[in-house]
């Protein structure tokens, strides 16, 4: 998978996690605590899936090196080739 596609998937999962956190904050302020545990599990599952996608697909298309924690790398740190 191309790094540009993985970057969009990372943005989408980040948005989903922020949405979960916003809903969790609203639930906490409203006093309706029955949904706190399911929302916490939703945040955890989203974080685990995001980490799995990153470890599996956040790689250079040329040499296969892991691109690290940089959110928008322009070049591979291992082979030096420009990323798509």
N, C-alpha and C positions, 0 to 999 in steps of 0.2 A: 504494500500500500504506500502511496506517495506521502511524503511528509506534509504536503499542503492539505491533503484530505484529513490526515490525522489531526492537524492543527484545528480544523473546523470541528472535528468530533470533540477535541479537548475543550474548545470554546462552548460547545453545546452542553457538555457535561458540567462545566463550570457554571453555566447559567442554570441548569437544573438544580445543582447543589445550592446556589444562592436563592433560588425560589423555595426550596425546602427550608432553608434557614429563615427566610422571611415568613413563611407560613408558620414555622415553629415559634417564632417571636410573637406573631399575632395570637397564636393559640395560648402561649404563656401569659400574655397580657389579658386575655379574655377570661382566664380561669377555667377553661374547659380542658382538663388534664388527661382525658381519656385518649386523646390523639397524640400526646407527646411521645410515647414509646414507639408507635408505628412510624412517626415522622423521623425519629432518631434512627430507627432501622433503615428507613429509606435513604437517609443521608449516608449511613455507613455502607450500604450496598452500592450506592452511586459512587462513593469514593473507591471502593474495591474494584468495581468495573472500570473506572477511569484509570486506576493504576495498572490493571491487567492490559488494557488497550495500549497504554503508554509503553509498558515493558515489551509487549509483543510487536508493536508496529512503529514506534518512534525511532526509526533507524534510517541510516543513510541508504539511498537506493543503489549506490555503487559498491560500497564495501561492506555494508551491513552493520556498521558500528552504531552503538546506541548514541543518540544525539544529546543526551544529558537533560538537565533541567531547564535549559534555555527555551523560552516560549516561541521565539521566532528566529532560529538560526539561519544564516545566509549560506554558510559553508560548513562542510563536515570537518570536525576537529581532528579526525584521524587521517583521511585521505586528501583533504583540502579542496575537494571538488565543490562546485556551487550546487546548492540544492534547488530543486524545482519549486 
